[in-house]
Amino acid sequence: PTTKRPGEVHYWVSRGRKTEPEPVDIATFPMEFWAWWGLLNPQWRVKEGVLVQSGSGSWTELEKPGINGLLSVLYCLKWWEASVETDVERLEWERAVRDVLWTLEQ
């Protein structure tokens, strides 16, 4: 869904995926990413407001065909990583990468 989608995704999509956004605001982008990624995932993955890597259920909510589907998620990770400057920021980015990877492997 476009609900809570980071503005950088809108910028990128509205320009035909040819122009990348400015570097993300590392102070806000992780929260924006997690809010959007949480909405894209099946509700059974959400426990107390956090995505968990356990349980089972349908993945149909995550089936996002088309040119902007999961590619947008991967680009978000790319843009986020480019703005990482500290170890703490890198740890949070790595957590997101692991979660996306886990999801794609299911």
DSSP file (Angstrom, degrees, kcal/mol; ACC not computed):
  #  RESIDUE AA STRUCTURE BP1 BP2  ACC     N-H-->O    O-->H-N    N-H-->O    O-->H-N    TCO  KAPPA ALPHA  PHI   PSI    X-CA   Y-CA   Z-CA
    1    1 A P              0   0    0      0, 0.0    39,-0.1     0, 0.0    38,-0.1   0.000 360.0 360.0 360.0 155.9    0.0    0.0    0.0
    2    2 A T    >   +     0   0    0      2,-0.1     3,-1.9     3,-0.1     2,-0.2   0.601 360.0 114.5 -83.1 -10.5    1.0    3.6   -0.5
    3    3 A T  T 3  S-     0   0    0      1,-0.3    36,-0.1    33,-0.1     0, 0.0  -0.423  94.0  -2.0 -60.6 129.7   -0.1    4.3    3.1
    4    4 A K  T 3  S+     0   0    0      1,-0.2    32,-0.3    -2,-0.2    -1,-0.3   0.551  93.3 155.3  63.6   9.2    2.9    5.3    5.2
    5    5 A R    <   -     0   0    0     -3,-1.9    -1,-0.2    31,-0.1     5,-0.1  -0.467  54.0-101.0 -64.3 133.3    5.1    4.7    2.2
    6    6 A P    >>  -     0   0    0      0, 0.0     3,-1.4     0, 0.0     4,-1.2  -0.253  24.9-122.4 -56.1 142.8    8.3    6.7    2.5
    7    7 A G  H 3> S+     0   0    0      1,-0.3     4,-2.6     2,-0.2     5,-0.2   0.783 109.7  67.0 -57.4 -28.7    8.3    9.9    0.5
    8    8 A E  H 3> S+     0   0    0      1,-0.2     4,-2.4     2,-0.2    -1,-0.3   0.855  98.0  52.5 -62.5 -34.4   11.4    8.8   -1.3
    9    9 A V  H <> S+     0   0    0     -3,-1.4     4,-3.0     2,-0.2     5,-0.3   0.933 109.3  48.6 -67.2 -45.2    9.5    6.0   -2.9
   10   10 A H  H  X S+     0   0    0     -4,-1.2     4,-2.9     1,-0.2    -2,-0.2   0.935 111.9  50.0 -58.6 -46.0    6.9    8.4   -4.2
   11   11 A Y  H  X S+     0   0    0     -4,-2.6     4,-0.7     1,-0.2    -2,-0.2   0.935 114.1  44.7 -56.3 -49.2    9.6   10.6   -5.5
   12   12 A W  H ><>S+     0   0    0     -4,-2.4     5,-2.7     1,-0.2     3,-0.6   0.918 116.3  44.6 -64.4 -47.1   11.3    7.7   -7.3
   13   13 A V  H ><5S+     0   0    0     -4,-3.0     3,-1.8     1,-0.2    -2,-0.2   0.905 108.7  56.5 -66.5 -42.0    8.2    6.2   -8.7
   14   14 A S  H 3<5S+     0   0    0     -4,-2.9    -1,-0.2     1,-0.3    -2,-0.2   0.673 106.2  52.4 -67.6 -14.6    6.7    9.5   -9.9
   15   15 A R  T X<5S-     0   0    0     -4,-0.7     3,-1.2    -3,-0.6    -1,-0.3   0.026 125.4 -99.6-107.3  25.4    9.9   10.1  -11.9
   16   16 A G  T < 5 -     0   0    0     -3,-1.8    -3,-0.2     1,-0.2    -2,-0.1   0.738  64.0 -74.8  67.7  24.1    9.7    6.8  -13.7
   17   17 A R  T 3 <S+     0   0    0     -5,-2.7    -1,-0.2    -6,-0.2    -4,-0.1   0.785 115.0 106.4  59.2  29.2   12.3    5.2  -11.4
   18   18 A K    <   +     0   0    0     -3,-1.2     2,-0.5    -6,-0.4    -2,-0.1   0.670  66.9  55.2-108.0 -24.3   15.0    7.1  -13.2
   19   19 A T  S    S-     0   0    0     -7,-0.4    -1,-0.2    -4,-0.3    -4,-0.2  -0.950  75.4-144.3-117.0 119.9   15.9    9.7  -10.6
   20   20 A E        -     0   0    0     -2,-0.5   -11,-0.1     1,-0.1    -2,-0.0  -0.503  25.0-108.6 -80.7 151.2   16.9    8.7   -7.1
   21   21 A P        -     0   0    0      0, 0.0     3,-0.1     0, 0.0    -1,-0.1  -0.182  39.9 -86.5 -70.9 168.2   15.9   10.8   -4.2
   22   22 A E  S    S-     0   0    0      1,-0.2     3,-0.1     3,-0.0   -14,-0.0  -0.235  71.5 -64.7 -61.3 163.1   18.2   12.9   -2.1
   23   23 A P        -     0   0    0      0, 0.0    -1,-0.2     0, 0.0    57,-0.1  -0.238  65.7-106.3 -52.3 141.4   19.9   11.1    0.7
   24   24 A V        -     0   0    0     55,-0.4     2,-1.0    -3,-0.1     3,-0.0  -0.294  27.6-105.9 -70.9 155.5   17.4    9.9    3.3
   25   25 A D    >>  -     0   0    0      1,-0.2     4,-3.3    -3,-0.1     3,-1.6  -0.738  29.4-158.6 -81.1 105.1   17.0   11.6    6.6
   26   26 A I  T 34 S+     0   0    0     -2,-1.0    -1,-0.2     1,-0.3    -2,-0.1   0.691  86.8  62.8 -63.8 -18.5   18.6    9.0    8.8
   27   27 A A  T 34 S+     0   0    0      1,-0.1    -1,-0.3     2,-0.1     4,-0.1   0.784 122.5  15.7 -75.7 -26.8   16.8   10.4   11.9
   28   28 A T  T <> S+     0   0    0     -3,-1.6     4,-2.1     2,-0.1     3,-0.3   0.673 106.6  79.0-118.5 -26.4   13.3    9.6   10.4
   29   29 A F  H  X S+     0   0    0     -4,-3.3     4,-3.2     1,-0.2     5,-0.2   0.886  89.8  55.6 -60.0 -43.6   13.7    7.2    7.5
   30   30 A P  H  > S+     0   0    0      0, 0.0     4,-2.6     0, 0.0    -1,-0.2   0.918 110.3  46.6 -56.1 -42.2   14.1    4.0    9.6
   31   31 A M  H  > S+     0   0    0     -3,-0.3     4,-2.2     2,-0.2    -2,-0.2   0.907 113.3  49.1 -65.2 -40.7   10.8    4.7   11.4
   32   32 A E  H  X S+     0   0    0     -4,-2.1     4,-2.2     2,-0.2     5,-0.2   0.922 112.0  49.0 -63.5 -43.8    9.1    5.4    8.1
   33   33 A F  H  X S+     0   0    0     -4,-3.2     4,-3.5     1,-0.2     5,-0.3   0.954 112.0  47.3 -60.1 -50.9   10.5    2.2    6.6
   34   34 A W  H  X S+     0   0    0     -4,-2.6     4,-2.3     1,-0.2    -1,-0.2   0.876 111.1  51.8 -62.5 -38.0    9.4    0.0    9.5
   35   35 A A  H  X S+     0   0    0     -4,-2.2     4,-1.3    -5,-0.2    -1,-0.2   0.934 116.6  39.8 -63.1 -44.9    5.9    1.5    9.5
   36   36 A W  H  X S+     0   0    0     -4,-2.2     4,-1.8   -32,-0.3     3,-0.2   0.932 115.2  50.7 -70.2 -47.0    5.5    0.9    5.8
   37   37 A W  H  X S+     0   0    0     -4,-3.5     4,-1.4     1,-0.2    -2,-0.2   0.876 108.0  55.0 -59.8 -38.0    7.2   -2.5    5.8
   38   38 A G  H  < S+     0   0    0     -4,-2.3    -1,-0.2    -5,-0.3    -2,-0.2   0.881 107.4  49.3 -62.6 -38.0    4.9   -3.5    8.7
   39   39 A L  H  < S+     0   0    0     -4,-1.3    -1,-0.2    -3,-0.2    -2,-0.2   0.830 108.2  53.8 -70.0 -31.8    1.8   -2.6    6.7
   40   40 A L  H  < S+     0   0    0     -4,-1.8    -1,-0.2    -5,-0.1    -2,-0.2   0.800  98.7  79.5 -71.6 -27.8    3.1   -4.6    3.7
   41   41 A N  S  < S-     0   0    0     -4,-1.4    18,-0.1    -5,-0.2     5,-0.1  -0.388  95.2 -90.8 -82.7 157.0    3.6   -7.8    5.8
   42   42 A P    >   -     0   0    0      0, 0.0     3,-1.8     0, 0.0     4,-0.3  -0.350  34.6-121.1 -62.9 146.0    0.8  -10.2    6.9
   43   43 A Q  G >  S+     0   0    0      1,-0.3     3,-1.7     2,-0.2    -2,-0.1   0.768 107.2  71.2 -61.8 -26.8   -0.7   -9.3   10.2
   44   44 A W  G 3  S+     0   0    0      1,-0.3    -1,-0.3    14,-0.2    12,-0.1   0.706  92.2  59.9 -65.9 -16.0    0.2  -12.7   11.8
   45   45 A R  G <  S+     0   0    0     -3,-1.8     7,-3.0    -7,-0.1     2,-0.6   0.643  87.7  89.2 -81.5 -14.4    3.9  -11.4   11.7
   46   46 A V  E <   +A   51   0A   0     -3,-1.7     2,-0.5    -4,-0.3     5,-0.2  -0.752  49.5 171.5 -93.7 119.8    3.0   -8.5   14.0
   47   47 A K  E >  S-A   50   0A   0      3,-3.0     3,-1.6    -2,-0.6    -3,-0.0  -0.981  75.2 -18.3-127.7 118.0    3.3   -9.1   17.7
   48   48 A E  T 3  S-     0   0    0     -2,-0.5    -1,-0.1     1,-0.3     3,-0.1   0.868 128.7 -52.3  53.3  40.2    3.0   -6.1   20.1
   49   49 A G  T 3  S+     0   0    0      1,-0.2     2,-0.4   -11,-0.0    -1,-0.3   0.523 119.2 104.4  79.8   6.4    3.7   -3.8   17.2
   50   50 A V  E <  S-A   47   0A   0     -3,-1.6    -3,-3.0   -12,-0.0     2,-0.4  -0.949  73.3-117.9-123.0 140.3    6.9   -5.6   16.1
   51   51 A L  E     -A   46   0A   0     -2,-0.4     2,-0.3    -5,-0.2    -5,-0.2  -0.608  33.5-159.4 -74.2 130.7    7.5   -7.9   13.2
   52   52 A V        -     0   0    0     -7,-3.0     2,-0.4    -2,-0.4    -1,-0.0  -0.821  20.5-137.6-111.6 152.9    8.5  -11.3   14.3
   53   53 A Q  S    S+     0   0    0     -2,-0.3     2,-0.3    49,-0.0    -8,-0.1  -0.405  78.3  72.7-104.2  54.6   10.3  -14.0   12.3
   54   54 A S        +     0   0    0     -2,-0.4    -2,-0.2    -9,-0.1     2,-0.1  -0.955  62.2  55.2-155.0 170.1    8.1  -16.8   13.5
   55   55 A G        -     0   0    0     -2,-0.3     2,-0.3     2,-0.0   -10,-0.1  -0.339  65.0-109.1  93.6-179.4    4.7  -18.2   13.1
   56   56 A S        +     0   0    0     -2,-0.1     2,-0.3   -12,-0.1    -2,-0.0  -0.984  46.5 115.6-150.4 159.7    2.9  -19.2    9.9
   57   57 A G        -     0   0    0     -2,-0.3     2,-0.1   -12,-0.0    -2,-0.0  -0.968  62.9 -34.6 164.8-171.9    0.2  -18.0    7.8
   58   58 A S        -     0   0    0     -2,-0.3     3,-0.2     1,-0.1   -14,-0.2  -0.447  33.0-162.0 -75.5 145.0   -0.6  -16.7    4.3
   59   59 A W    >>  +     0   0    0     -2,-0.1     3,-1.6     1,-0.1     4,-0.6   0.239  60.7 110.5-105.1   9.8    1.8  -14.5    2.5
   60   60 A T  G >4  +     0   0    0      1,-0.3     3,-1.0     2,-0.2    -1,-0.1   0.808  69.2  63.8 -60.8 -29.5   -0.7  -13.2    0.0
   61   61 A E  G 34 S+     0   0    0      1,-0.2    -1,-0.3    -3,-0.2    -2,-0.1   0.828 103.2  49.7 -60.8 -29.7   -0.6   -9.7    1.6
   62   62 A L  G <4 S+     0   0    0     -3,-1.6     2,-1.1     2,-0.0    -1,-0.2   0.573  79.8 108.8 -87.8  -9.7    3.0   -9.4    0.6
   63   63 A E    <<  +     0   0    0     -3,-1.0    -3,-0.0    -4,-0.6    -1,-0.0  -0.562  41.0 166.7 -71.0 102.8    2.4  -10.5   -3.0
   64   64 A K        -     0   0    0     -2,-1.1     6,-0.6     2,-0.1     5,-0.1  -0.753  13.3-171.4-121.5  81.6    3.0   -7.1   -4.7
   65   65 A P        +     0   0    0      0, 0.0     3,-0.2     0, 0.0     2,-0.1  -0.191  40.0  59.6 -69.8 166.6    3.3   -7.8   -8.4
   66   66 A G  S >  S-     0   0    0      1,-0.2     3,-1.1     2,-0.1     4,-0.2  -0.291  98.6 -62.0 103.8 171.7    4.3   -5.1  -10.8
   67   67 A I  T 3  S+     0   0    0      1,-0.3    -1,-0.2    -2,-0.1     4,-0.0   0.729 130.8  44.1 -67.5 -24.2    7.3   -2.9  -11.4
   68   68 A N  T 3> S+     0   0    0     -3,-0.2     4,-0.6     3,-0.1    -1,-0.3   0.418  89.4 102.9-102.4   2.0    6.9   -1.1   -8.0
   69   69 A G  H X> S-     0   0    0     -3,-1.1     3,-1.3     1,-0.2     4,-0.6   0.811 100.8 -17.3 -54.6-118.8    6.3   -4.1   -5.8
   70   70 A L  H 3> S+     0   0    0     -6,-0.6     4,-2.1     1,-0.3     3,-0.2   0.663 124.5  78.5 -69.1 -15.3    9.1   -5.4   -3.6
   71   71 A L  H 3> S+     0   0    0      1,-0.2     4,-2.4     2,-0.2    -1,-0.3   0.884  89.5  56.4 -58.8 -36.9   11.6   -3.6   -5.7
   72   72 A S  H <X S+     0   0    0     -3,-1.3     4,-2.1    -4,-0.6    -1,-0.2   0.879 104.9  51.7 -62.4 -37.6   10.6   -0.4   -3.8
   73   73 A V  H  X S+     0   0    0     -4,-0.6     4,-1.9     2,-0.2    -1,-0.2   0.928 109.9  48.8 -64.4 -44.8   11.5   -2.1   -0.6
   74   74 A L  H  X S+     0   0    0     -4,-2.1     4,-1.9     1,-0.2    -2,-0.2   0.888 110.2  50.9 -64.5 -38.8   14.9   -3.1   -1.9
   75   75 A Y  H  X S+     0   0    0     -4,-2.4     4,-2.9     2,-0.2     5,-0.3   0.884 105.6  56.6 -66.3 -36.6   15.6    0.4   -3.1
   76   76 A C  H  X S+     0   0    0     -4,-2.1     4,-2.7     1,-0.2    -1,-0.2   0.924 106.9  49.2 -58.4 -43.0   14.6    1.8    0.3
   77   77 A L  H  X S+     0   0    0     -4,-1.9     4,-2.5     2,-0.2    -1,-0.2   0.891 111.0  50.6 -63.5 -38.3   17.2   -0.5    1.9
   78   78 A K  H  X S+     0   0    0     -4,-1.9     4,-1.8     2,-0.2    -2,-0.2   0.943 113.1  44.2 -63.4 -48.8   19.8    0.8   -0.7
   79   79 A W  H  X S+     0   0    0     -4,-2.9     4,-0.7     1,-0.2   -55,-0.4   0.903 113.7  51.3 -64.3 -40.8   19.0    4.5    0.0
   80   80 A W  H >X S+     0   0    0     -4,-2.7     3,-1.5    -5,-0.3     4,-0.6   0.944 108.4  50.8 -60.9 -49.1   19.0    3.9    3.8
   81   81 A E  H >< S+     0   0    0     -4,-2.5     3,-1.1     1,-0.3    -1,-0.2   0.860 103.1  60.0 -59.4 -36.4   22.4    2.2    3.7
   82   82 A A  H 3< S+     0   0    0     -4,-1.8    -1,-0.3     1,-0.2    -2,-0.2   0.715 107.5  46.6 -65.5 -19.5   23.8    5.1    1.7
   83   83 A S  H << S+     0   0    0     -3,-1.5    -1,-0.2    -4,-0.7    -2,-0.2   0.476  83.3 116.8-100.6  -4.2   23.0    7.4    4.6
   84   84 A V    <<  +     0   0    0     -3,-1.1     3,-0.1    -4,-0.6    -3,-0.0  -0.457  25.0 156.7 -68.6 131.8   24.3    5.2    7.4
   85   85 A E        +     0   0    0     -2,-0.2     2,-0.2     1,-0.1    -1,-0.2   0.583  53.0  53.0-126.8 -24.3   27.1    6.9    9.3
   86   86 A T  S  > S-     0   0    0      1,-0.1     4,-2.3     0, 0.0     5,-0.1  -0.722  79.9-115.1-116.6 164.8   27.3    5.3   12.8
   87   87 A D  H  > S+     0   0    0     -2,-0.2     4,-2.4     2,-0.2     5,-0.2   0.880 117.3  53.2 -62.5 -38.5   27.5    1.8   14.1
   88   88 A V  H  > S+     0   0    0      2,-0.2     4,-1.9     1,-0.2    -1,-0.2   0.921 109.7  47.6 -64.2 -43.9   24.0    2.2   15.7
   89   89 A E  H  > S+     0   0    0      1,-0.2     4,-2.2     2,-0.2    -1,-0.2   0.901 111.5  51.4 -63.0 -40.5   22.5    3.3   12.4
   90   90 A R  H  X S+     0   0    0     -4,-2.3     4,-2.9     1,-0.2    -2,-0.2   0.894 106.7  53.6 -64.7 -39.9   24.2    0.3   10.6
   91   91 A L  H  X S+     0   0    0     -4,-2.4     4,-2.0     2,-0.2    -1,-0.2   0.906 110.1  47.1 -61.5 -41.5   22.8   -2.1   13.2
   92   92 A E  H  X S+     0   0    0     -4,-1.9     4,-1.8     2,-0.2    -1,-0.2   0.904 112.8  49.0 -67.8 -40.5   19.3   -0.9   12.6
   93   93 A W  H  X S+     0   0    0     -4,-2.2     4,-2.5     1,-0.2    -2,-0.2   0.922 110.6  50.9 -63.0 -43.8   19.8   -1.1    8.8
   94   94 A E  H  X S+     0   0    0     -4,-2.9     4,-2.7     1,-0.2    -2,-0.2   0.867 106.6  55.0 -62.9 -36.1   21.2   -4.6    9.1
   95   95 A R  H  X S+     0   0    0     -4,-2.0     4,-2.0     2,-0.2    -1,-0.2   0.912 109.4  47.4 -62.0 -41.8   18.1   -5.6   11.2
   96   96 A A  H  X S+     0   0    0     -4,-1.8     4,-2.6     2,-0.2     5,-0.2   0.917 111.2  50.5 -65.4 -43.4   15.9   -4.4    8.4
   97   97 A V  H  X S+     0   0    0     -4,-2.5     4,-2.8     1,-0.2     5,-0.2   0.926 110.6  49.7 -60.4 -45.0   17.9   -6.2    5.7
   98   98 A R  H  X S+     0   0    0     -4,-2.7     4,-2.8     1,-0.2    -1,-0.2   0.892 111.4  49.2 -61.7 -39.3   17.7   -9.4    7.8
   99   99 A D  H  X S+     0   0    0     -4,-2.0     4,-2.4     2,-0.2    -2,-0.2   0.928 112.8  45.7 -68.4 -43.6   14.0   -9.1    8.1
  100  100 A V  H  X S+     0   0    0     -4,-2.6     4,-2.5     2,-0.2    -2,-0.2   0.930 114.7  49.1 -63.3 -44.2   13.4   -8.5    4.4
  101  101 A L  H  X S+     0   0    0     -4,-2.8     4,-1.8    -5,-0.2    -2,-0.2   0.930 110.4  50.2 -60.8 -46.2   15.7  -11.4    3.6
  102  102 A W  H  X S+     0   0    0     -4,-2.8     4,-0.7     1,-0.2    -1,-0.2   0.924 111.5  49.7 -57.3 -44.3   13.9  -13.7    6.0
  103  103 A T  H >< S+     0   0    0     -4,-2.4     3,-1.1     1,-0.2    -1,-0.2   0.917 109.8  49.6 -62.3 -44.5   10.6  -12.7    4.5
  104  104 A L  H 3< S+     0   0    0     -4,-2.5    -1,-0.2     1,-0.2    -2,-0.2   0.786 107.3  56.2 -67.1 -26.4   11.8  -13.3    0.9
  105  105 A E  H 3<        0   0    0     -4,-1.8    -1,-0.2     1,-0.2    -2,-0.2   0.616 360.0 360.0 -80.3 -11.9   13.1  -16.7    1.9
  106  106 A Q    <<        0   0    0     -3,-1.1    -1,-0.2    -4,-0.7    -2,-0.1   0.491 360.0 360.0 -77.1 360.0    9.8  -17.9    3.2
